[in-house]
Amino acid sequence: MAAIETTHTGHGLVGRIGSVFASVVGSVAAWNDARKTRKALSALTDRELDDIGLSRGDIDAIATGRLTR
């Protein structure tokens, strides 16, 4: 039975450059999502955070995906 590799993104240098670019873009997008989440949660009052079951100390963990509820 033959197997086809589907994880290869390209040939040689061009493929590696494309993979690095995609990785950088993904990292920047994740950083920006965390930044926006952190900003939005920080704008809430302590009462509003308590209403959704969070505290100020949870904001960074939520923004970076380390704490899920």
PDB file of N, CA, C and O in Angstrom:
ATOM      1  N   MET A   1       0.846  -1.175   0.000  1.00  0.00           N
ATOM      2  CA  MET A   1       0.000   0.000   0.000  1.00  0.00           C
ATOM      3  C   MET A   1       0.890   1.236   0.000  1.00  0.00           C
ATOM      4  O   MET A   1       1.872   1.279   0.741  1.00  0.00           O
ATOM      5  N   ALA A   2       0.583   2.211  -0.787  1.00  0.00           N
ATOM      6  CA  ALA A   2       1.365   3.434  -0.889  1.00  0.00           C
ATOM      7  C   ALA A   2       0.855   4.464   0.113  1.00  0.00           C
ATOM      8  O   ALA A   2      -0.338   4.518   0.413  1.00  0.00           O
ATOM      9  N   ALA A   3       1.775   5.281   0.627  1.00  0.00           N
ATOM     10  CA  ALA A   3       1.418   6.358   1.551  1.00  0.00           C
ATOM     11  C   ALA A   3       1.799   7.682   0.928  1.00  0.00           C
ATOM     12  O   ALA A   3       2.828   7.803   0.264  1.00  0.00           O
ATOM     13  N   ILE A   4       0.970   8.657   1.150  1.00  0.00           N
ATOM     14  CA  ILE A   4       1.232   9.989   0.632  1.00  0.00           C
ATOM     15  C   ILE A   4       1.445  10.924   1.813  1.00  0.00           C
ATOM     16  O   ILE A   4       0.614  11.000   2.718  1.00  0.00           O
ATOM     17  N   GLU A   5       2.555  11.628   1.794  1.00  0.00           N
ATOM     18  CA  GLU A   5       2.839  12.580   2.855  1.00  0.00           C
ATOM     19  C   GLU A   5       2.104  13.879   2.558  1.00  0.00           C
ATOM     20  O   GLU A   5       2.296  14.487   1.505  1.00  0.00           O
ATOM     21  N   THR A   6       1.248  14.304   3.508  1.00  0.00           N
ATOM     22  CA  THR A   6       0.454  15.511   3.280  1.00  0.00           C
ATOM     23  C   THR A   6       0.935  16.693   4.109  1.00  0.00           C
ATOM     24  O   THR A   6       0.355  17.776   4.027  1.00  0.00           O
ATOM     25  N   THR A   7       1.985  16.507   4.903  1.00  0.00           N
ATOM     26  CA  THR A   7       2.458  17.600   5.745  1.00  0.00           C
ATOM     27  C   THR A   7       3.545  18.429   5.084  1.00  0.00           C
ATOM     28  O   THR A   7       3.930  19.471   5.615  1.00  0.00           O
ATOM     29  N   HIS A   8       4.038  18.000   3.961  1.00  0.00           N
ATOM     30  CA  HIS A   8       5.098  18.724   3.255  1.00  0.00           C
ATOM     31  C   HIS A   8       4.495  19.936   2.566  1.00  0.00           C
ATOM     32  O   HIS A   8       3.546  19.809   1.792  1.00  0.00           O
ATOM     33  N   THR A   9       5.054  21.134   2.852  1.00  0.00           N
ATOM     34  CA  THR A   9       4.448  22.363   2.328  1.00  0.00           C
ATOM     35  C   THR A   9       5.069  22.837   1.031  1.00  0.00           C
ATOM     36  O   THR A   9       4.529  23.746   0.401  1.00  0.00           O
ATOM     37  N   GLY A  10       6.153  22.275   0.617  1.00  0.00           N
ATOM     38  CA  GLY A  10       6.779  22.733  -0.614  1.00  0.00           C
ATOM     39  C   GLY A  10       8.130  22.067  -0.793  1.00  0.00           C
ATOM     40  O   GLY A  10       8.512  21.197  -0.010  1.00  0.00           O
ATOM     41  N   HIS A  11       8.836  22.467  -1.800  1.00  0.00           N
ATOM     42  CA  HIS A  11      10.120  21.863  -2.092  1.00  0.00           C
ATOM     43  C   HIS A  11      11.242  22.833  -1.775  1.00  0.00           C
ATOM     44  O   HIS A  11      11.196  24.003  -2.156  1.00  0.00           O
ATOM     45  N   GLY A  12      12.242  22.338  -1.077  1.00  0.00           N
ATOM     46  CA  GLY A  12      13.459  23.103  -0.853  1.00  0.00           C
ATOM     47  C   GLY A  12      13.278  24.390  -0.085  1.00  0.00           C
ATOM     48  O   GLY A  12      12.452  24.495   0.822  1.00  0.00           O
ATOM     49  N   LEU A  13      14.064  25.353  -0.471  1.00  0.00           N
ATOM     50  CA  LEU A  13      14.135  26.631   0.227  1.00  0.00           C
ATOM     51  C   LEU A  13      12.803  27.378   0.209  1.00  0.00           C
ATOM     52  O   LEU A  13      12.413  27.962   1.220  1.00  0.00           O
ATOM     53  N   VAL A  14      12.116  27.367  -0.897  1.00  0.00           N
ATOM     54  CA  VAL A  14      10.847  28.088  -1.003  1.00  0.00           C
ATOM     55  C   VAL A  14       9.834  27.531  -0.004  1.00  0.00           C
ATOM     56  O   VAL A  14       9.118  28.292   0.647  1.00  0.00           O
ATOM     57  N   GLY A  15       9.774  26.221   0.114  1.00  0.00           N
ATOM     58  CA  GLY A  15       8.855  25.599   1.057  1.00  0.00           C
ATOM     59  C   GLY A  15       9.192  25.946   2.495  1.00  0.00           C
ATOM     60  O   GLY A  15       8.303  26.198   3.308  1.00  0.00           O
ATOM     61  N   ARG A  16      10.496  25.957   2.807  1.00  0.00           N
ATOM     62  CA  ARG A  16      10.912  26.308   4.166  1.00  0.00           C
ATOM     63  C   ARG A  16      10.624  27.770   4.478  1.00  0.00           C
ATOM     64  O   ARG A  16      10.208  28.092   5.591  1.00  0.00           O
ATOM     65  N   ILE A  17      10.837  28.650   3.523  1.00  0.00           N
ATOM     66  CA  ILE A  17      10.534  30.067   3.732  1.00  0.00           C
ATOM     67  C   ILE A  17       9.030  30.243   3.951  1.00  0.00           C
ATOM     68  O   ILE A  17       8.610  31.011   4.817  1.00  0.00           O
ATOM     69  N   GLY A  18       8.234  29.538   3.177  1.00  0.00           N
ATOM     70  CA  GLY A  18       6.782  29.599   3.345  1.00  0.00           C
ATOM     71  C   GLY A  18       6.353  29.106   4.711  1.00  0.00           C
ATOM     72  O   GLY A  18       5.460  29.687   5.328  1.00  0.00           O
ATOM     73  N   SER A  19       6.978  28.038   5.192  1.00  0.00           N
ATOM     74  CA  SER A  19       6.648  27.506   6.514  1.00  0.00           C
ATOM     75  C   SER A  19       7.019  28.486   7.612  1.00  0.00           C
ATOM     76  O   SER A  19       6.254  28.681   8.557  1.00  0.00           O
ATOM     77  N   VAL A  20       8.181  29.101   7.495  1.00  0.00           N
ATOM     78  CA  VAL A  20       8.609  30.088   8.491  1.00  0.00           C
ATOM     79  C   VAL A  20       7.660  31.285   8.476  1.00  0.00           C
ATOM     80  O   VAL A  20       7.254  31.773   9.531  1.00  0.00           O
ATOM     81  N   PHE A  21       7.314  31.750   7.297  1.00  0.00           N
ATOM     82  CA  PHE A  21       6.391  32.883   7.179  1.00  0.00           C
ATOM     83  C   PHE A  21       5.041  32.547   7.811  1.00  0.00           C
ATOM     84  O   PHE A  21       4.481  33.358   8.550  1.00  0.00           O
ATOM     85  N   ALA A  22       4.522  31.364   7.524  1.00  0.00           N
ATOM     86  CA  ALA A  22       3.238  30.953   8.089  1.00  0.00           C
ATOM     87  C   ALA A  22       3.321  30.869   9.616  1.00  0.00           C
ATOM     88  O   ALA A  22       2.373  31.233  10.311  1.00  0.00           O
ATOM     89  N   SER A  23       4.436  30.396  10.127  1.00  0.00           N
ATOM     90  CA  SER A  23       4.628  30.298  11.566  1.00  0.00           C
ATOM     91  C   SER A  23       4.670  31.680  12.212  1.00  0.00           C
ATOM     92  O   SER A  23       4.075  31.892  13.268  1.00  0.00           O
ATOM     93  N   VAL A  24       5.369  32.617  11.581  1.00  0.00           N
ATOM     94  CA  VAL A  24       5.454  33.980  12.106  1.00  0.00           C
ATOM     95  C   VAL A  24       4.082  34.643  12.088  1.00  0.00           C
ATOM     96  O   VAL A  24       3.687  35.284  13.061  1.00  0.00           O
ATOM     97  N   VAL A  25       3.363  34.491  10.992  1.00  0.00           N
ATOM     98  CA  VAL A  25       2.027  35.077  10.888  1.00  0.00           C
ATOM     99  C   VAL A  25       1.113  34.491  11.969  1.00  0.00           C
ATOM    100  O   VAL A  25       0.349  35.225  12.597  1.00  0.00           O
ATOM    101  N   GLY A  26       1.185  33.195  12.184  1.00  0.00           N
ATOM    102  CA  GLY A  26       0.371  32.559  13.222  1.00  0.00           C
ATOM    103  C   GLY A  26       0.714  33.066  14.609  1.00  0.00           C
ATOM    104  O   GLY A  26      -0.175  33.288  15.431  1.00  0.00           O
ATOM    105  N   SER A  27       2.000  33.250  14.873  1.00  0.00           N
ATOM    106  CA  SER A  27       2.427  33.767  16.175  1.00  0.00           C
ATOM    107  C   SER A  27       1.949  35.194  16.399  1.00  0.00           C
ATOM    108  O   SER A  27       1.490  35.531  17.490  1.00  0.00           O
ATOM    109  N   VAL A  28       2.052  36.022  15.387  1.00  0.00           N
ATOM    110  CA  VAL A  28       1.596  37.409  15.500  1.00  0.00           C
ATOM    111  C   VAL A  28       0.081  37.446  15.706  1.00  0.00           C
ATOM    112  O   VAL A  28      -0.411  38.238  16.510  1.00  0.00           O
ATOM    113  N   ALA A  29      -0.650  36.615  15.003  1.00  0.00           N
ATOM    114  CA  ALA A  29      -2.108  36.574  15.158  1.00  0.00           C
ATOM    115  C   ALA A  29      -2.493  36.128  16.573  1.00  0.00           C
ATOM    116  O   ALA A  29      -3.409  36.694  17.169  1.00  0.00           O
ATOM    117  N   ALA A  30      -1.806  35.127  17.109  1.00  0.00           N
ATOM    118  CA  ALA A  30      -2.088  34.653  18.470  1.00  0.00           C
ATOM    119  C   ALA A  30      -1.768  35.739  19.492  1.00  0.00           C
ATOM    120  O   ALA A  30      -2.524  35.941  20.442  1.00  0.00           O
ATOM    121  N   TRP A  31      -0.643  36.441  19.298  1.00  0.00           N
ATOM    122  CA  TRP A  31      -0.272  37.528  20.205  1.00  0.00           C
ATOM    123  C   TRP A  31      -1.334  38.628  20.178  1.00  0.00           C
ATOM    124  O   TRP A  31      -1.716  39.152  21.225  1.00  0.00           O
ATOM    125  N   ASN A  32      -1.806  38.974  18.986  1.00  0.00           N
ATOM    126  CA  ASN A  32      -2.799  40.037  18.858  1.00  0.00           C
ATOM    127  C   ASN A  32      -4.131  39.627  19.485  1.00  0.00           C
ATOM    128  O   ASN A  32      -4.788  40.447  20.127  1.00  0.00           O
ATOM    129  N   ASP A  33      -4.531  38.384  19.309  1.00  0.00           N
ATOM    130  CA  ASP A  33      -5.765  37.905  19.941  1.00  0.00           C
ATOM    131  C   ASP A  33      -5.664  37.996  21.462  1.00  0.00           C
ATOM    132  O   ASP A  33      -6.603  38.431  22.128  1.00  0.00           O
ATOM    133  N   ALA A  34      -4.517  37.584  22.007  1.00  0.00           N
ATOM    134  CA  ALA A  34      -4.308  37.651  23.458  1.00  0.00           C
ATOM    135  C   ALA A  34      -4.314  39.106  23.933  1.00  0.00           C
ATOM    136  O   ALA A  34      -4.873  39.412  24.986  1.00  0.00           O
ATOM    137  N   ARG A  35      -3.702  39.990  23.169  1.00  0.00           N
ATOM    138  CA  ARG A  35      -3.663  41.411  23.519  1.00  0.00           C
ATOM    139  C   ARG A  35      -5.072  41.998  23.572  1.00  0.00           C
ATOM    140  O   ARG A  35      -5.411  42.726  24.506  1.00  0.00           O
ATOM    141  N   LYS A  36      -5.892  41.680  22.567  1.00  0.00           N
ATOM    142  CA  LYS A  36      -7.259  42.211  22.525  1.00  0.00           C
ATOM    143  C   LYS A  36      -8.112  41.637  23.658  1.00  0.00           C
ATOM    144  O   LYS A  36      -8.914  42.353  24.258  1.00  0.00           O
ATOM    145  N   THR A  37      -7.941  40.364  23.942  1.00  0.00           N
ATOM    146  CA  THR A  37      -8.684  39.735  25.040  1.00  0.00           C
ATOM    147  C   THR A  37      -8.292  40.368  26.370  1.00  0.00           C
ATOM    148  O   THR A  37      -9.152  40.704  27.185  1.00  0.00           O
ATOM    149  N   ARG A  38      -6.978  40.529  26.584  1.00  0.00           N
ATOM    150  CA  ARG A  38      -6.481  41.137  27.813  1.00  0.00           C
ATOM    151  C   ARG A  38      -7.033  42.564  27.975  1.00  0.00           C
ATOM    152  O   ARG A  38      -7.436  42.957  29.069  1.00  0.00           O
ATOM    153  N   LYS A  39      -7.046  43.324  26.890  1.00  0.00           N
ATOM    154  CA  LYS A  39      -7.538  44.704  26.934  1.00  0.00           C
ATOM    155  C   LYS A  39      -9.031  44.748  27.261  1.00  0.00           C
ATOM    156  O   LYS A  39      -9.467  45.561  28.076  1.00  0.00           O
ATOM    157  N   ALA A  40      -9.811  43.873  26.623  1.00  0.00           N
ATOM    158  CA  ALA A  40     -11.256  43.854  26.856  1.00  0.00           C
ATOM    159  C   ALA A  40     -11.583  43.438  28.292  1.00  0.00           C
ATOM    160  O   ALA A  40     -12.438  44.051  28.932  1.00  0.00           O
ATOM    161  N   LEU A  41     -10.918  42.415  28.795  1.00  0.00           N
ATOM    162  CA  LEU A  41     -11.185  41.974  30.166  1.00  0.00           C
ATOM    163  C   LEU A  41     -10.710  42.998  31.185  1.00  0.00           C
ATOM    164  O   LEU A  41     -11.348  43.184  32.221  1.00  0.00           O
ATOM    165  N   SER A  42      -9.607  43.658  30.906  1.00  0.00           N
ATOM    166  CA  SER A  42      -9.086  44.673  31.824  1.00  0.00           C
ATOM    167  C   SER A  42     -10.016  45.877  31.922  1.00  0.00           C
ATOM    168  O   SER A  42     -10.017  46.579  32.933  1.00  0.00           O
ATOM    169  N   ALA A  43     -10.792  46.115  30.896  1.00  0.00           N
ATOM    170  CA  ALA A  43     -11.717  47.243  30.898  1.00  0.00           C
ATOM    171  C   ALA A  43     -12.953  46.985  31.765  1.00  0.00           C
ATOM    172  O   ALA A  43     -13.681  47.920  32.100  1.00  0.00           O
ATOM    173  N   LEU A  44     -13.190  45.735  32.127  1.00  0.00           N
ATOM    174  CA  LEU A  44     -14.347  45.401  32.961  1.00  0.00           C
ATOM    175  C   LEU A  44     -14.079  45.767  34.415  1.00  0.00           C
ATOM    176  O   LEU A  44     -12.932  45.787  34.860  1.00  0.00           O
ATOM    177  N   THR A  45     -15.144  46.056  35.145  1.00  0.00           N
ATOM    178  CA  THR A  45     -15.014  46.322  36.576  1.00  0.00           C
ATOM    179  C   THR A  45     -14.850  44.997  37.316  1.00  0.00           C
ATOM    180  O   THR A  45     -15.101  43.930  36.757  1.00  0.00           O
ATOM    181  N   ASP A  46     -14.427  45.075  38.573  1.00  0.00           N
ATOM    182  CA  ASP A  46     -14.298  43.859  39.379  1.00  0.00           C
ATOM    183  C   ASP A  46     -15.644  43.151  39.512  1.00  0.00           C
ATOM    184  O   ASP A  46     -15.700  41.922  39.525  1.00  0.00           O
ATOM    185  N   ARG A  47     -16.699  43.902  39.609  1.00  0.00           N
ATOM    186  CA  ARG A  47     -18.048  43.335  39.714  1.00  0.00           C
ATOM    187  C   ARG A  47     -18.419  42.578  38.432  1.00  0.00           C
ATOM    188  O   ARG A  47     -18.962  41.474  38.488  1.00  0.00           O
ATOM    189  N   GLU A  48     -18.121  43.182  37.289  1.00  0.00           N
ATOM    190  CA  GLU A  48     -18.425  42.531  36.012  1.00  0.00           C
ATOM    191  C   GLU A  48     -17.598  41.254  35.844  1.00  0.00           C
ATOM    192  O   GLU A  48     -18.103  40.239  35.363  1.00  0.00           O
ATOM    193  N   LEU A  49     -16.334  41.312  36.240  1.00  0.00           N
ATOM    194  CA  LEU A  49     -15.508  40.102  36.176  1.00  0.00           C
ATOM    195  C   LEU A  49     -16.073  39.018  37.081  1.00  0.00           C
ATOM    196  O   LEU A  49     -16.123  37.849  36.698  1.00  0.00           O
ATOM    197  N   ASP A  50     -16.500  39.405  38.286  1.00  0.00           N
ATOM    198  CA  ASP A  50     -17.078  38.441  39.219  1.00  0.00           C
ATOM    199  C   ASP A  50     -18.351  37.829  38.643  1.00  0.00           C
ATOM    200  O   ASP A  50     -18.621  36.646  38.848  1.00  0.00           O
ATOM    201  N   ASP A  51     -19.126  38.625  37.930  1.00  0.00           N
ATOM    202  CA  ASP A  51     -20.363  38.123  37.311  1.00  0.00           C
ATOM    203  C   ASP A  51     -20.094  37.005  36.304  1.00  0.00           C
ATOM    204  O   ASP A  51     -20.928  36.118  36.125  1.00  0.00           O
ATOM    205  N   ILE A  52     -18.933  37.045  35.648  1.00  0.00           N
ATOM    206  CA  ILE A  52     -18.603  35.990  34.675  1.00  0.00           C
ATOM    207  C   ILE A  52     -17.627  34.964  35.265  1.00  0.00           C
ATOM    208  O   ILE A  52     -17.059  34.143  34.545  1.00  0.00           O
ATOM    209  N   GLY A  53     -17.445  35.031  36.590  1.00  0.00           N
ATOM    210  CA  GLY A  53     -16.654  34.021  37.280  1.00  0.00           C
ATOM    211  C   GLY A  53     -15.152  34.191  37.170  1.00  0.00           C
ATOM    212  O   GLY A  53     -14.406  33.216  37.250  1.00  0.00           O
ATOM    213  N   LEU A  54     -14.703  35.429  36.988  1.00  0.00           N
ATOM    214  CA  LEU A  54     -13.273  35.695  36.862  1.00  0.00           C
ATOM    215  C   LEU A  54     -12.830  36.714  37.898  1.00  0.00           C
ATOM    216  O   LEU A  54     -13.645  37.428  38.482  1.00  0.00           O
ATOM    217  N   SER A  55     -11.526  36.768  38.112  1.00  0.00           N
ATOM    218  CA  SER A  55     -10.936  37.821  38.933  1.00  0.00           C
ATOM    219  C   SER A  55      -9.847  38.484  38.109  1.00  0.00           C
ATOM    220  O   SER A  55      -9.476  37.979  37.049  1.00  0.00           O
ATOM    221  N   ARG A  56      -9.335  39.600  38.582  1.00  0.00           N
ATOM    222  CA  ARG A  56      -8.266  40.297  37.857  1.00  0.00           C
ATOM    223  C   ARG A  56      -7.065  39.389  37.636  1.00  0.00           C
ATOM    224  O   ARG A  56      -6.402  39.480  36.603  1.00  0.00           O
ATOM    225  N   GLY A  57      -6.780  38.523  38.586  1.00  0.00           N
ATOM    226  CA  GLY A  57      -5.644  37.620  38.474  1.00  0.00           C
ATOM    227  C   GLY A  57      -5.791  36.576  37.380  1.00  0.00           C
ATOM    228  O   GLY A  57      -4.802  35.970  36.969  1.00  0.00           O
ATOM    229  N   ASP A  58      -7.006  36.359  36.904  1.00  0.00           N
ATOM    230  CA  ASP A  58      -7.252  35.365  35.854  1.00  0.00           C
ATOM    231  C   ASP A  58      -7.043  35.914  34.444  1.00  0.00           C
ATOM    232  O   ASP A  58      -6.947  35.143  33.489  1.00  0.00           O
ATOM    233  N   ILE A  59      -6.972  37.227  34.305  1.00  0.00           N
ATOM    234  CA  ILE A  59      -6.982  37.849  32.980  1.00  0.00           C
ATOM    235  C   ILE A  59      -5.844  37.361  32.091  1.00  0.00           C
ATOM    236  O   ILE A  59      -6.082  36.969  30.948  1.00  0.00           O
ATOM    237  N   ASP A  60      -4.619  37.377  32.595  1.00  0.00           N
ATOM    238  CA  ASP A  60      -3.486  36.966  31.763  1.00  0.00           C
ATOM    239  C   ASP A  60      -3.591  35.499  31.354  1.00  0.00           C
ATOM    240  O   ASP A  60      -3.311  35.146  30.209  1.00  0.00           O
ATOM    241  N   ALA A  61      -3.995  34.649  32.294  1.00  0.00           N
ATOM    242  CA  ALA A  61      -4.116  33.221  31.988  1.00  0.00           C
ATOM    243  C   ALA A  61      -5.217  32.964  30.957  1.00  0.00           C
ATOM    244  O   ALA A  61      -5.061  32.110  30.084  1.00  0.00           O
ATOM    245  N   ILE A  62      -6.309  33.685  31.054  1.00  0.00           N
ATOM    246  CA  ILE A  62      -7.393  33.542  30.077  1.00  0.00           C
ATOM    247  C   ILE A  62      -6.921  34.021  28.710  1.00  0.00           C
ATOM    248  O   ILE A  62      -7.153  33.353  27.703  1.00  0.00           O
ATOM    249  N   ALA A  63      -6.262  35.172  28.672  1.00  0.00           N
ATOM    250  CA  ALA A  63      -5.823  35.764  27.405  1.00  0.00           C
ATOM    251  C   ALA A  63      -4.831  34.870  26.666  1.00  0.00           C
ATOM    252  O   ALA A  63      -4.834  34.818  25.436  1.00  0.00           O
ATOM    253  N   THR A  64      -3.992  34.174  27.410  1.00  0.00           N
ATOM    254  CA  THR A  64      -2.978  33.324  26.778  1.00  0.00           C
ATOM    255  C   THR A  64      -3.425  31.876  26.634  1.00  0.00           C
ATOM    256  O   THR A  64      -2.670  31.042  26.134  1.00  0.00           O
ATOM    257  N   GLY A  65      -4.642  31.570  27.066  1.00  0.00           N
ATOM    258  CA  GLY A  65      -5.181  30.224  26.885  1.00  0.00           C
ATOM    259  C   GLY A  65      -4.705  29.222  27.923  1.00  0.00           C
ATOM    260  O   GLY A  65      -4.903  28.019  27.750  1.00  0.00           O
ATOM    261  N   ARG A  66      -4.087  29.688  28.991  1.00  0.00           N
ATOM    262  CA  ARG A  66      -3.611  28.759  30.021  1.00  0.00           C
ATOM    263  C   ARG A  66      -4.683  28.406  31.024  1.00  0.00           C
ATOM    264  O   ARG A  66      -4.530  27.437  31.768  1.00  0.00           O
ATOM    265  N   LEU A  67      -5.760  29.160  31.068  1.00  0.00           N
ATOM    266  CA  LEU A  67      -6.847  28.908  32.002  1.00  0.00           C
ATOM    267  C   LEU A  67      -8.144  28.872  31.210  1.00  0.00           C
ATOM    268  O   LEU A  67      -8.498  29.844  30.543  1.00  0.00           O
ATOM    269  N   THR A  68      -8.833  27.782  31.281  1.00  0.00           N
ATOM    270  CA  THR A  68     -10.127  27.679  30.612  1.00  0.00           C
ATOM    271  C   THR A  68     -11.165  27.287  31.646  1.00  0.00           C
ATOM    272  O   THR A  68     -10.881  26.539  32.581  1.00  0.00           O
ATOM    273  N   ARG A  69     -12.333  27.788  31.469  1.00  0.00           N
ATOM    274  CA  ARG A  69     -13.421  27.472  32.411  1.00  0.00           C
ATOM    275  C   ARG A  69     -14.643  27.097  31.649  1.00  0.00           C
ATOM    276  O   ARG A  69     -15.675  26.794  32.247  1.00  0.00           O
TER     277      ARG A  69
END
